[in-house]
């Protein structure tokens, strides 16, 4: 997996913002393409009926990187791992056509 062709998608937990990954980004800055995103369902005044907005947002990030041919490393912290696991379904690198990106 070439570092220049690798995208890390970092999904924080429910009580964190994407800023919690700042030190990791700085430490790995040479090769880390940071697509950190705060879970969409967190921080709303009104409760959402499910976590589909989180899945959709993460899936969109994965698809954008994969369509660009990137090897995607998906990191979900605490709550973030739940929608991340759902979002990666069908987007694994091993299932992609030759030369296409996906979750490694």
Phi and psi in degrees as GROMACS dihedral restraints (atoms count N, CA, C in turn):
[ dihedral_restraints ]
;  ai    aj    ak    al  type     phi  dphi    fc
    3     4     5     6     1   -75.2    20    10
    4     5     6     7     1   127.9    20    10
    6     7     8     9     1   -57.4    20    10
    7     8     9    10     1   -33.4    20    10
    9    10    11    12     1   -72.6    20    10
   10    11    12    13     1   -16.0    20    10
   12    13    14    15     1  -112.3    20    10
   13    14    15    16     1    25.2    20    10
   15    16    17    18     1  -116.4    20    10
   16    17    18    19     1   132.3    20    10
   18    19    20    21     1  -118.3    20    10
   19    20    21    22     1   128.5    20    10
   21    22    23    24     1  -100.2    20    10
   22    23    24    25     1   127.8    20    10
   24    25    26    27     1  -109.0    20    10
   25    26    27    28     1   116.8    20    10
   27    28    29    30     1  -109.0    20    10
   28    29    30    31     1   122.0    20    10
   30    31    32    33     1  -118.5    20    10
   31    32    33    34     1   111.9    20    10
   33    34    35    36     1   -75.4    20    10
   34    35    36    37     1   170.6    20    10
   36    37    38    39     1   -75.0    20    10
   37    38    39    40     1   178.1    20    10
   39    40    41    42     1   -64.9    20    10
   40    41    42    43     1   -29.8    20    10
   42    43    44    45     1  -105.8    20    10
   43    44    45    46     1    21.8    20    10
   45    46    47    48     1  -125.8    20    10
   46    47    48    49     1   158.1    20    10
   48    49    50    51     1  -105.3    20    10
   49    50    51    52     1   171.3    20    10
   51    52    53    54     1   -61.8    20    10
   52    53    54    55     1   -18.8    20    10
   54    55    56    57     1   -61.8    20    10
   55    56    57    58     1   -19.2    20    10
   57    58    59    60     1   -64.4    20    10
   58    59    60    61     1   -14.1    20    10
   60    61    62    63     1   -96.9    20    10
   61    62    63    64     1     6.3    20    10
   63    64    65    66     1   -57.7    20    10
   64    65    66    67     1   -48.5    20    10
   66    67    68    69     1   -65.0    20    10
   67    68    69    70     1   -36.0    20    10
   69    70    71    72     1   -63.4    20    10
   70    71    72    73     1   -44.1    20    10
   72    73    74    75     1   -60.9    20    10
   73    74    75    76     1   -42.9    20    10
   75    76    77    78     1   -66.9    20    10
   76    77    78    79     1   -40.2    20    10
   78    79    80    81     1   -65.7    20    10
   79    80    81    82     1   -37.7    20    10
   81    82    83    84     1  -105.9    20    10
   82    83    84    85     1    15.5    20    10
   84    85    86    87     1   -51.2    20    10
   85    86    87    88     1   -26.9    20    10
   87    88    89    90     1   -64.5    20    10
   88    89    90    91     1   -37.8    20    10
   90    91    92    93     1  -121.0    20    10
   91    92    93    94     1    -5.4    20    10
   93    94    95    96     1   -86.3    20    10
   94    95    96    97     1   113.4    20    10
   96    97    98    99     1   -94.5    20    10
   97    98    99   100     1   104.7    20    10
   99   100   101   102     1   -86.8    20    10
  100   101   102   103     1   112.0    20    10
  102   103   104   105     1  -113.4    20    10
  103   104   105   106     1    54.6    20    10
  105   106   107   108     1   -68.3    20    10
  106   107   108   109     1   141.6    20    10
  108   109   110   111     1  -144.9    20    10
  109   110   111   112     1   139.2    20    10
  111   112   113   114     1   -78.7    20    10
  112   113   114   115     1   137.2    20    10
  114   115   116   117     1   -54.4    20    10
  115   116   117   118     1   131.5    20    10
  117   118   119   120     1   -62.4    20    10
  118   119   120   121     1   -29.7    20    10
  120   121   122   123     1   -82.6    20    10
  121   122   123   124     1    -7.4    20    10
  123   124   125   126     1   -93.1    20    10
  124   125   126   127     1   136.1    20    10
  126   127   128   129     1    93.2    20    10
  127   128   129   130     1     4.8    20    10
  129   130   131   132     1   -81.5    20    10
  130   131   132   133     1   145.5    20    10
  132   133   134   135     1   -63.5    20    10
  133   134   135   136     1   -41.5    20    10
  135   136   137   138     1  -102.0    20    10
  136   137   138   139     1   137.9    20    10
  138   139   140   141     1   -68.7    20    10
  139   140   141   142     1   139.3    20    10
  141   142   143   144     1   -85.9    20    10
  142   143   144   145     1   149.2    20    10
  144   145   146   147     1   -68.2    20    10
  145   146   147   148     1   -22.0    20    10
  147   148   149   150     1  -160.3    20    10
  148   149   150   151     1  -174.5    20    10
  150   151   152   153     1  -103.3    20    10
  151   152   153   154     1    22.0    20    10
  153   154   155   156     1   -57.4    20    10
  154   155   156   157     1   -38.6    20    10
  156   157   158   159     1   -60.1    20    10
  157   158   159   160     1   -34.9    20    10
  159   160   161   162     1   -67.6    20    10
  160   161   162   163     1   -45.7    20    10
  162   163   164   165     1   -59.2    20    10
  163   164   165   166     1   -47.0    20    10
  165   166   167   168     1   -62.3    20    10
  166   167   168   169     1   -42.1    20    10
  168   169   170   171     1   -66.0    20    10
  169   170   171   172     1   -43.0    20    10
  171   172   173   174     1   -68.0    20    10
  172   173   174   175     1   -43.7    20    10
  174   175   176   177     1   -59.1    20    10
  175   176   177   178     1   -40.9    20    10
  177   178   179   180     1   -61.1    20    10
  178   179   180   181     1   -42.0    20    10
  180   181   182   183     1   -65.0    20    10
  181   182   183   184     1   -42.7    20    10
  183   184   185   186     1   -61.9    20    10
  184   185   186   187     1   -48.1    20    10
  186   187   188   189     1   -62.4    20    10
  187   188   189   190     1   -39.6    20    10
  189   190   191   192     1   -60.9    20    10
  190   191   192   193     1   -44.9    20    10
  192   193   194   195     1   -69.6    20    10
  193   194   195   196     1   -43.5    20    10
  195   196   197   198     1   -64.9    20    10
  196   197   198   199     1   -39.7    20    10
  198   199   200   201     1   -64.7    20    10
  199   200   201   202     1   -24.3    20    10
  201   202   203   204     1   -85.5    20    10
  202   203   204   205     1     2.2    20    10
  204   205   206   207     1    86.5    20    10
  205   206   207   208     1    12.3    20    10
  207   208   209   210     1   -80.0    20    10
  208   209   210   211     1   148.3    20    10
  210   211   212   213     1   -81.9    20    10
  211   212   213   214     1   123.9    20    10
  213   214   215   216     1  -103.4    20    10
  214   215   216   217     1   127.3    20    10
  216   217   218   219     1  -106.3    20    10
  217   218   219   220     1   116.8    20    10
  219   220   221   222     1  -104.5    20    10
  220   221   222   223     1   121.2    20    10
  222   223   224   225     1  -120.0    20    10
  223   224   225   226     1   115.5    20    10
  225   226   227   228     1  -112.8    20    10
  226   227   228   229     1   124.3    20    10
  228   229   230   231     1   -98.5    20    10
  229   230   231   232     1   127.4    20    10
  231   232   233   234     1    51.5    20    10
  232   233   234   235     1  -117.9    20    10
  234   235   236   237     1   -57.0    20    10
  235   236   237   238     1   -36.7    20    10
  237   238   239   240     1   -57.1    20    10
  238   239   240   241     1   -22.6    20    10
  240   241   242   243     1   -72.3    20    10
  241   242   243   244     1   -24.9    20    10
  243   244   245   246     1   -69.6    20    10
  244   245   246   247     1   -58.2    20    10
  246   247   248   249     1   -67.3    20    10
  247   248   249   250     1   -26.9    20    10
  249   250   251   252     1   -63.4    20    10
  250   251   252   253     1   -42.1    20    10
  252   253   254   255     1   -62.4    20    10
  253   254   255   256     1   -40.0    20    10
  255   256   257   258     1   -69.7    20    10
  256   257   258   259     1   -41.1    20    10
  258   259   260   261     1   -65.8    20    10
  259   260   261   262     1   -29.0    20    10
  261   262   263   264     1   -79.7    20    10
  262   263   264   265     1   -10.9    20    10
  264   265   266   267     1   -56.0    20    10
  265   266   267   268     1   125.8    20    10
  267   268   269   270     1    80.4    20    10
  268   269   270   271     1     2.6    20    10
  270   271   272   273     1  -119.1    20    10
  271   272   273   274     1    22.6    20    10
  273   274   275   276     1   -75.7    20    10
  274   275   276   277     1   142.1    20    10
  276   277   278   279     1   -57.2    20    10
  277   278   279   280     1   -40.3    20    10
  279   280   281   282     1   -64.6    20    10
  280   281   282   283     1   -20.4    20    10
  282   283   284   285     1   -97.3    20    10
  283   284   285   286     1    -7.1    20    10
  285   286   287   288     1   -81.6    20    10
  286   287   288   289     1   158.2    20    10
  288   289   290   291     1   -66.4    20    10
  289   290   291   292     1   155.9    20    10
  291   292   293   294     1   -54.5    20    10
  292   293   294   295     1   134.5    20    10
  294   295   296   297     1    86.0    20    10
  295   296   297   298     1    -7.1    20    10
  297   298   299   300     1   -96.1    20    10
  298   299   300   301     1   155.8    20    10
  300   301   302   303     1   -86.6    20    10
  301   302   303   304     1   178.7    20    10
  303   304   305   306     1   167.9    20    10
  304   305   306   307     1   179.1    20    10
  306   307   308   309     1   -72.4    20    10
  307   308   309   310     1   123.9    20    10
